[in-house]
Amino acid sequence: MTGYTEINIQKLSETMGEEYFQTLVSDFSCPLNEDVENFLKHSAMIFARQGIAATNLVFASYRSNPVLTGYYTLANKHFHIDPNKAGLSNTMKRKLAKFGQFDIDLKKYIITAPLIGQLGKNFSHNYNELISGAELLKFACNRVKDIQYQLGGKFVYLECEDKPALVEFYSEYGFCSFGRRRLEADEAIDGTYLIQMLKYLK
């Protein structure tokens, strides 16, 4: 992952101004997932200012100039997981017991962990070809590891649409499915639920 640069959008806004940020992301395009595109253009800065979620832009060098290739968003969340229904390995169950709190009433572990809320590449000008999805995901996971080095924790999780290609992609890079979350009324995503997946960061 050489030749890339990450910039937190709040820091970018504080140094260059929010108008500069809006200009920078104005031609960001993600036709595979309009929610990814709309979030960056319309919600990412609001969430950053409110402390709800942090977004990092990832740039690559193209013809001696930095170009926006993608971004990821992290938020501090918690999730519930039933170790008896999730189909998890015994090793993963032991890790959940170590880092989670068991709720007797719910009969589930409560885990606090960073959520990779958004992950997307920029298809404008074919900039998506300058970075792979695996590299972008690794940037997000490495950022989580840096945060957990200071605060503790070992898990990261995400939610994705129930599409075989997506589930297979995240599974290939160490994420395992542990449940489903029903969509809220204001979530403009196909289907009625999202697949929840987690990974233990070594």
N, C-alpha and C positions, 0 to 999 in steps of 0.2 A: 504494500500500500504506500509506495513512494510517489512523490509528485503531487500529493493532495494537500489541501489546506482546509481546516475547519474554522468557522466563525460563528459564534453565538449571536443571534439576531438582536438581542437586547444590547449587548456590548456594541454591536455594529451601529445600532440606532443612536446610542449615547455618544459615539465618536463622530459619526457621519451624518446623523439626522434621520428621522423616520421617512422623510421624502425620498432620500437616497435608497433606503431599503425597498420602498414601494416600487421605485423605478427598476431596481435590480431584479425583483421577482415578477415584474409585470408580464414578461413573455415566457415565464415558466409554464411548461405544458406537460400534462400527464394524462394522455387520452385513455390509458388503461384503467384509470381510477380518478374520476373527476373530483371526488372528495379530497384526495391528496392535493390536487391543484388548488381547489377552493380554500382549503384550510390554510395553506401557505400565504395566499394572497389576501385573505379576509379575516382570518382568526388567529394566526400564529403570533402576531405582535400583540394583540389584545390579551391572549393567554399569557404571554411573557410578562407584560406589564402587571397583570393581576397575580402573578406568581402561581398560575395554575399549571403551566407546562413550559418547558424550555426547548427551543428549536435551534439546531445547528445547521448551517449551510455548509455544503462540501463543494470545494472548487478544485478543478484540475487545470493544468497548464495546456493551453491550446494555441498554437502559433505565437508562442511567447507571451500570451495573455491569460490571466485567470478567468475561467468561465464556470458558471454555476452548473454542476452536474447532478446534484440531488440534495436531499436534506433528510433529517430525522428529528423526531420530537419525543422527548421524554417527560414523564409525569410521575410523581410519587403516588402510588395507589396501594390498595390492598385487595386481596381476593380470597375467596373461600374455596377449599378443596376437600372433597371427601376421599380419603385415601383408599377406601374399600370399593369405590365405584369408578375411580379414575383410570383403572388399568395401568397403574404405575408399577415399576419394578420395586422390589424390596429395598434396594439401595436408595432409590428416590424417596421412598416412604421414610426411611431413617433420616434422610436429610431434611425432610419436611418436619419431622418431630424435633429435630435439633434447632431449626431456625424459625419454626412457626409456633403459634399458641393454639392449643386445642380448646375449642369451645364445646363444652359438655352438652349444652342445649341443642346446638346445631349439629353436633357430632361431626364437625369439620375443623380442619386447621385454618387459621387465619394467618395469612402471610402478607407482610408489607414488603413491597418490592417496586422498583422502577418499571413502568409500563412504556414500551415502545409504542407510542400512540399513532405515529405516522412515519412512513418510510417510503420515499418515492424518488424516482429519477426524472431528470429534465429531458424531455424528448424534443425540445426546440433545437433546431439546427443540428440534430443528431448528436447532441451532447451526451445523451444516454449511453452512447457507445464508448464514452471515455471512462466509465466506471461500471463495474458489475454489481448486481444486486447483492452478491455475497460480500463484496468489499464495503458497500454501504451498510449492510447489516453488521459487519465487523466493527465499523466505526462506532455504531450505536452501542454495541456490547462492550467495547473497550472504554467508552465514556462511562458506562454503568460501573465497570470494574474500578475505574478511577474514583468515582463517587463512593463506592462501597469500601474502598481502601481507607477512606477517611471516616465513614459512618458505620461500617459493618454491613453484613448481608451477603448473600451469595446467589440470589435468584433474580432473574429478569423474566418478564412475560410480555405477551402481546395478544392481540385479538385480530383474527382475519376472517374473511368471507369463506364460506364452506365450498371452496373450489379446489379440486384435486391438485392442480398445479401449485397453488399457494401453500397448501398443507404439506405437500411433498418438498417444496423448497425449504420451508422452515424446519421440517423434520431432518432434512439432509444436514443442516447446520446445528443439530443438537437440541432442537425444541421438541417437546412432546405434548400431545393434546391431553388436557385434563378436564374439559367441560365445555359448556355452551353458555353464552349470555344472550338473553333476549334483547332485541334492539329497542331503544327508546323511540318515542313517537317522532322526535325531531332528527333522527339519524337517517339521512338519505342514502341508504345502502340497500342493495338487492337482498331479498330474503327476510327472514324474521329473527335471525340469531347470528352470532359470531362464534367461531371456534376459538377457545382459549388455549394458549400454548405457553409452556414455561421451559426455562433452561437453567441448569445449575452451572454457574460460572466458576471454573477452576482457578 
